[in-house]
């Protein structure tokens, strides 16, 4: 039984150019961009849907959903025999919606963006997108598509869009945050990086504020605008070392004291993001995977002994299980964080004297976990003992200048990781670096924005996370992209 051609023709004739553009945008998860770019008429769009099996004689559900999404209830009722109430009920059923929540969010945002606000988006994105794509005919949906092509917008990459909305229209930002909250409550399985069996212990929620690293307004340095800036012109800028521990089988097989350190799915997502960002920032990236404690020490010692005279910076990213003040090797042995940072003091690594030494540590600093939550943690032990030192000043930075240490979480607390999307902290860090470095923002302003984003997230609407940056920098640290 063929689909009534006349029925589709009537619908197509009723749709204007903007509505066709909306239908194409909402279909991007199902129809390739390349295919949709050639479509100029609604009837051709319906033909493409038929070719892809999205419209069939006995199943017009996708077409009905599309018309419902763009609020053409008149066509939905008169031509397809459905109604608003029927579609609302239908789309509540699991798996029935074919338009992704992410794409529908973008469409809804575009509907609320006025011409003046659209101009503001184009101005802010002037350095990110080709000028030919930001002409007077460019719609907000076109802007979203170009952002996706550029890699600065995606289902798991909303930071750039959120920052834009924060500057242009706060109500749009709230819409995005509501979407993220609903999404995390509905489908995210998170991994606080420490899992324990007892019912005791504090919630994984920050009991204080992180070390203050910037002025009251992120990105605004009224009182410190006179500060010098670290030289950052060498090519490459320096090396970014990634110590990435995923498989802890050696720890679980340890004799005589095996440790219940689980594997860390999702850590490679973080490593990929770090590699992408620091390569853009002109660093040489070296990743080392699944290191035992002694191997971590050996790798660090290799870079300590290197001659960094021709380089302007050193970066080390550590992705592993941990507890207060330490990270674990895959053999379950402990490595003090302070031991790793102290290796690069002026006395131990003279060629980095006066240059910024930057460490980012993704690991738990405690083992508190809300009972009954399906999560993993980056401490990974079944140990119920919890230290209660609540000082905010980090003890892991050498007592000399030019160090920056970004911790994923406060002392005593767990941090969260998604097997599919990576960790809250590293993903937020990479997204904010990617967005803010081209704008000349310094690292402390960026880390303040990371704190803000991560602190707004929650696991099961209860568990929270607050990163903790600490530093002895004496100048502004800016990573130029050119």
FIDO-315660 format. One record per residue (C-alpha): residue in one letter; y, x, z. Coordinates in steps of 0.25 Angstrom, whole numbers. Each point is the difference from the previous one (the first is absolute). Layout:
N
  residuo     c2     c1     c3
        A      Y      X      Z
...
END
This chain:
482
  residuo     c2     c1     c3
        X      0      0      0
        X     13      6     -5
        X     13      0      9
        X      9    -11     -6
        X      9      8     -9
        X     11    -10      0
        X      0      0     16
        X      3     15      0
        X     10     -2    -11
        X      8    -10      8
        X      0      9     12
        X      5     12     -8
        X     11     -8     -6
        X      5     -4     13
        X      1     15      6
        X     13      8     -2
        X      1     15     -2
        X      2      3     15
        X    -12     -9      4
        X     -9      7    -10
        X      5     14      6
        X     -4     -6     14
        X    -14     -4     -5
        X     -2     14     -7
        X      4      7     13
        X     -9     -9      9
        X    -12      3    -10
        X      1     16      1
        X    -12      1      8
        X     -9     -6    -11
        X      7      3    -13
        X      4     15     -3
        X     15      3     -1
        X     -2      5    -14
        X     -5    -13     -5
        X     10     -9      7
        X     12      9     -5
        X     -3     -6    -14
        X      0    -14      4
        X     13     -7     -4
        X     -4    -15      0
        X     -7     -8     11
        X    -11     -5    -10
        X     -3     15     -3
        X     -1      2     15
        X    -10    -11      1
        X     -8      6    -11
        X     -1     13      7
        X     -5     -7     13
        X    -11     -7     -8
        X     -4     13     -6
        X     -1      6     14
        X     -8    -13      5
        X     11     -4      9
        X      1    -13     -7
        X    -13     -8     -3
        X     -3    -14     -4
        X     -5     -4     13
        X      8      9      9
        X     15      0     -1
        X      2      4     15
        X      8     13     -4
        X      9     -8     -9
        X      2    -10     11
        X      3     11     10
        X     10      6     -9
        X      8    -12     -2
        X     -1     -3     15
        X      6     14      3
        X     12     -2     -9
        X      2    -14      5
        X     -2     -7    -13
        X     -7    -12      7
        X      4     -9    -11
        X     -9      7    -10
        X    -11      1     11
        X      0    -15      2
        X      3     -5    -14
        X     -9     10     -8
        X    -10      5      9
        X     -3    -12      9
        X      3      8     13
        X     10     -1     11
        X      8      8     10
        X     -9     -5     11
        X    -13      3     -7
        X      5     14     -3
        X      4      3     14
        X    -13     -4      5
        X     -8      7    -11
        X      7     14      2
        X     -3     -1     15
        X    -14      2     -3
        X     -5     15      1
        X     -1      6    -14
        X      6    -11     -8
        X     14      6     -2
        X      0     10    -12
        X     14      4      1
        X      1     11     11
        X      8     -2     12
        X      7     13     -3
        X      5     -5    -14
        X      4    -13      5
        X      8      6     10
        X      8      8    -10
        X      2    -12     -9
        X      5     -8     12
        X     10     12      3
        X      4      0    -14
        X      4    -15      1
        X      9      3     12
        X      7     11     -6
        X     14     -3     -5
        X      7      7    -12
        X      8      8     10
        X    -12      4      8
        X     -7      4    -13
        X     12      9     -4
        X     -2      7     13
        X    -14      2     -2
        X      3      6    -13
        X     10      9      6
        X     -9      5     11
        X    -11      3    -10
        X      9      7    -10
        X     -7     13      3
        X    -14     -5      0
        X     -1     -9    -12
        X      4      3    -15
        X     14     -5     -3
        X     -5     -7    -12
        X     -8     -9      9
        X     11     -3      9
        X      9     -7    -10
        X      7    -14      1
        X    -12     -7     -5
        X     -9      6     10
        X     -5    -11     10
        X     -6      3     14
        X    -14     -2     -5
        X      3     11    -10
        X      5      9     11
        X    -13     -3      8
        X     -8      4    -12
        X      7     13     -3
        X     -1      3     15
        X    -15     -2     -1
        X     -1      9    -13
        X      8     11      8
        X    -10     -1     11
        X     11     -4     11
        X     -5    -14      2
        X    -14     -5      2
        X     -9     -9      9
        X     -1     12      9
        X     13      6     -2
        X     12     -9      4
        X      8     10      7
        X     10      2    -11
        X      2    -14     -2
        X      2     -3     15
        X     10     11      1
        X      8     -6    -12
        X     -1    -14      6
        X      5      6     14
        X     12      5     -8
        X      3    -12     -9
        X     -6    -13      7
        X     -6      0     14
        X     -6    -13     -2
        X     -9      5    -12
        X     -5     11     10
        X     -4    -10     10
        X     -8     -7    -11
        X     -7     13     -3
        X     -3      2     14
        X     -6    -14      2
        X     -9      3    -12
        X     -5     13      6
        X     -2     -7     14
        X     -8    -11     -6
        X     -8     10     -9
        X     -3      9     12
        X     -5    -12      8
        X     -8     -6    -11
        X     -8     12     -6
        X      4     13      5
        X    -12      8      7
        X      7     11      8
        X     -5     12      7
        X      7      5     12
        X     -4     14      0
        X     -8     -1     14
        X    -10    -10      3
        X     -5     -2     14
        X    -10     -9      7
        X      6     -3     13
        X      9    -12      2
        X     11      8      8
        X     11      8     -5
        X     14     -3     -5
        X      3     -7    -13
        X      3      8    -12
        X     15     -3      1
        X     11     10      2
        X      5      0     15
        X     14      6     -4
        X      8      5    -11
        X     -3     11     -9
        X      9     13      1
        X     13     -3     -6
        X      2      7    -13
        X     12     -6     -7
        X     13     -8      2
        X      0    -15      3
        X      0     -3    -15
        X    -12      6     -8
        X      6      8    -12
        X     14      1      7
        X      4     13      6
        X     15     -2      4
        X      0     10     12
        X     -9     10     -6
        X      4      1    -14
        X      5     14      2
        X    -13      5      3
        X     -6     11     -9
        X    -11     -2     -9
        X    -13      8     -1
        X     -1      7    -13
        X    -10     -7     -9
        X      1      6    -14
        X    -12      9     -2
        X    -10     -4    -11
        X    -10     -4      6
        X      7     -4     13
        X    -12      5      8
        X    -14     -4      2
        X     -5    -14      6
        X    -13      2      6
        X     -9    -13      2
        X    -11      1     11
        X     -8    -12     -3
        X    -12     -4      8
        X     -9    -12     -4
        X    -14      3      3
        X     -4      2     15
        X    -15      1     -2
        X      0     14      6
        X      6     -5     13
        X    -10    -12      1
        X    -11     10     -2
        X      5     10     10
        X     -9      5     11
        X     -1     -1     11
        X     13     -9      1
        X      2     -8    -12
        X     13     -7     -2
        X      1    -14     -6
        X     11      3    -10
        X     -1     -9    -11
        X      3      3    -15
        X     14     -3     -4
        X      0     -9    -13
        X     14     -1     -5
        X      4     14      3
        X     -1      5    -15
        X     10    -11     -3
        X     10      7      9
        X     -3     13     -6
        X      2     -5    -14
        X     14     -5      4
        X      4     13      7
        X     -4      8    -12
        X      8     -9     -9
        X     12      0      8
        X      1     15      4
        X     -3      4    -15
        X     12     -9     -4
        X      8      8     11
        X     -4     13     -7
        X    -10      5     10
        X    -14      7     -3
        X    -10     -9      6
        X    -13      5      6
        X    -10    -10      5
        X    -12      4      9
        X    -10    -10      4
        X    -10     -2     11
        X      3     12      9
        X     -7      4     12
        X      9      5     12
        X     -1     14     -4
        X      2     -2    -14
        X     13     -7      3
        X      4     12      8
        X     -4      9    -12
        X      8     -8    -10
        X     12      0      9
        X     -1     15      2
        X     -1      2    -15
        X     14     -7     -2
        X      6      7     12
        X     -3     14     -6
        X      5     -4    -14
        X     14      6     -4
        X      9    -12      0
        X     13      8     -3
        X      2     -6    -14
        X     -2    -14      5
        X      9     -9      8
        X     -9     -9      8
        X    -14     -2      5
        X     -7    -14      2
        X    -13     -3      6
        X     -7    -14      1
        X    -12     -2      9
        X     -8    -12     -2
        X    -11     -1     10
        X     -5     -7     13
        X      7      5     13
        X      4     -3     14
        X     12      4      8
        X      4     14     -5
        X    -12      3     -8
        X     -6     -3    -14
        X    -15      1     -2
        X     -8      8    -10
        X    -11     -7     -7
        X     -9      7     10
        X      6     -7     11
        X      7     12      6
        X     14     -1      4
        X     12      8     -6
        X     13     -1      8
        X     12     -4     -8
        X      9     10      7
        X    -10     11     -5
        X      3     -4    -14
        X     15     -1      1
        X      1     12      8
        X     -7      8    -11
        X     13     -1     -8
        X     11      5     10
        X      9     11     -4
        X     -9     10      7
        X    -13     -5     -6
        X      5     -2    -14
        X     13      8     -2
        X      2     -4    -15
        X      3    -15      4
        X     10      4     11
        X     12     -9     -2
        X     -7     -9     -9
        X     -5    -14      3
        X    -14     -1      4
        X     -5    -15     -1
        X    -12     -6      6
        X     -5    -14     -2
        X    -12     -4      8
        X     -8    -13     -2
        X     -9     -1     11
        X     -1     -8     13
        X      6      5     13
        X     -8     -9      9
        X    -12    -10      0
        X      6    -13      4
        X     -6    -12     -9
        X      1    -15      2
        X    -14     -5      2
        X     -7     -8    -10
        X      9      4    -12
        X     -8      5    -12
        X      7     14     -1
        X     -3     14     -1
        X      9     11      6
        X      3     15     -3
        X     -4      4     14
        X    -14     -5     -3
        X     -6      1     14
        X     -7    -10      9
        X      7      7     12
        X      8    -10      9
        X      8     11      7
        X     15     -1     -3
        X     11      9      4
        X     12     -7      5
        X     11     11     -3
        X     11     -9     -6
        X     10     11     -3
        X      7     -1    -14
        X      3     14     -2
        X    -10      7     -8
        X     -7     12      6
        X     -6      5    -13
        X     13      7     -6
        X      2     14      2
        X     12      3      9
        X      8      6    -12
        X      9     -6    -11
        X     -4     -5    -14
        X    -12     -9      3
        X     -3    -14     -3
        X    -12     -8      5
        X     -3    -14     -4
        X    -11     -7      8
        X     -6    -13     -5
        X      1     -6     14
        X      5      2     14
        X     -8      8     10
        X    -12     -8      6
        X      0    -10    -12
        X     -9     -3    -12
        X      5      0    -14
        X     -5    -10    -11
        X     -7      3    -13
        X     -5     -9    -11
        X    -12      5     -8
        X      6     -6    -13
        X     15      3      2
        X      1     12      9
        X      7      2     13
        X     13     -8      4
        X      7     13      3
        X     -4      9    -12
        X      2    -11    -10
        X     14     -4      6
        X      4     15      1
        X     -4      2    -15
        X      7    -12     -5
        X     13      3      7
        X      0     15     -4
        X     -2     -5    -14
        X     11    -10      0
        X     10      7      9
        X     -1     15     -4
        X      6     -3    -14
        X     12     -6      7
        X      3     13      8
        X     -4     -6     14
        X     -4     10     11
        X    -14      0      6
        X      4     -5     13
        X      7    -13     -6
        X    -13     -2     -8
        X     -9      1     13
        X      9    -10      7
        X     -3     -9    -12
        X    -15      3      1
        X      1     -3     15
        X      7    -14     -3
        X    -11     -4    -10
        X    -12      4      8
        X      5     -6     12
        X      1    -13     -6
        X    -14     -1     -4
        X    -11     -6      8
        X    -15     -1      1
        X     -5    -14      3
        X     15     -3      4
        X     -2      8     13
        X     -3     15     -2
        X     12      8     -4
        X      3     15     -4
        X     12      8      2
        X      1     14     -6
        X      6     11      7
        X      8     11     -7
        X      5     12      8
        X      8     12     -5
        X      8     13      2
        X      7      0    -13
        X     14      6      0
        X      4     -5    -14
        X     -2    -12     -8
        X    -13      0     -8
        X      1     -6    -14
        X    -10      1    -10
        X      7      0    -14
        X     -9     -5    -12
        X      8      7    -10
END
